[in-house]
């Protein structure tokens, strides 16, 4: 994975561009157009809905955090924390 950070002259505009390879992300359903037989629940890897959902959760976490450290300021971190706390507490 490569992580490219583009910075502008303004301290408020930072962006992250990333490429994440999901070529080996297999669901649990047989697709005759792909070579996914090993990832069926009945075959060698015993790929289940639970394992697939867990992999999606982990990938979602990883992808959503790409560049986060480099693109968020300390002020934004405080605002996010306060907003999250207010949502959780109602």
C-alpha positions in Angstrom: 0.0 0.0 0.0 1.2 3.5 -0.8 0.1 6.5 1.0 0.5 9.9 -0.7 -0.1 13.1 1.2 -0.7 16.3 -0.7 -0.2 19.4 1.2 -1.2 22.9 0.1 0.1 26.2 1.3 -3.0 26.5 3.6 -2.7 24.8 6.9 -6.4 23.8 6.7 -6.2 21.8 3.5 -4.6 18.4 3.7 -5.7 15.3 1.8 -4.7 11.7 1.7 -4.8 9.6 -1.5 -4.4 5.9 -0.9 -4.7 2.7 -2.9 -5.8 -0.4 -1.1 -5.8 -3.8 -2.8 -9.1 -5.7 -2.3 -8.4 -8.2 -5.0 -8.4 -11.1 -2.4 -11.6 -10.0 -0.7 -13.9 -13.0 -1.2 -17.6 -13.2 0.0 -19.2 -16.6 0.9 -21.2 -17.0 -2.3 -20.1 -19.1 -5.3 -19.4 -17.0 -8.4 -18.7 -19.1 -11.5 -16.9 -16.1 -13.1 -14.2 -16.1 -10.3 -11.8 -18.6 -8.8 -13.3 -18.4 -5.3 -14.0 -22.1 -4.6 -11.6 -22.2 -1.7 -13.5 -19.4 0.1 -16.9 -21.2 0.2 -18.2 -22.3 3.6 -18.0 -26.0 2.5 -14.5 -25.9 1.1 -10.9 -25.9 2.5 -10.8 -22.4 4.0 -14.3 -22.8 5.7 -15.0 -19.1 4.8 -18.2 -18.2 6.9 -20.4 -15.2 7.2 -18.9 -14.4 10.6 -15.3 -14.5 9.2 -16.3 -12.4 6.2 -18.1 -9.8 8.3 -15.1 -9.6 10.6 -12.7 -9.1 7.7 -15.0 -6.3 6.4 -14.9 -4.6 9.8 -11.1 -4.8 10.0 -10.7 -3.5 6.4 -13.2 -0.7 7.1 -11.2 0.3 10.2 -7.9 0.2 8.4 -9.1 2.2 5.3 -10.9 4.8 7.4 -7.7 5.5 9.3 -5.4 5.9 6.3 -3.8 9.3 6.6 -5.9 10.3 9.6 -2.9 11.1 11.8 -1.4 13.3 9.0 -4.6 15.1 8.0 -6.3 16.0 11.3 -5.2 18.9 13.4 -5.2 18.9 17.2 -8.2 21.3 17.2 -10.2 18.9 15.0 -9.3 16.0 17.3 -10.8 17.8 20.3 -13.9 18.7 18.3 -14.4 15.1 17.1 -13.9 13.8 20.6 -16.5 16.2 22.0 -19.0 15.5 19.2 -18.6 11.7 19.6 -19.1 12.0 23.4 -22.3 14.0 22.9 -23.6 11.5 20.4 -22.9 8.6 22.8 -24.4 10.4 25.8 -27.4 11.6 23.9 
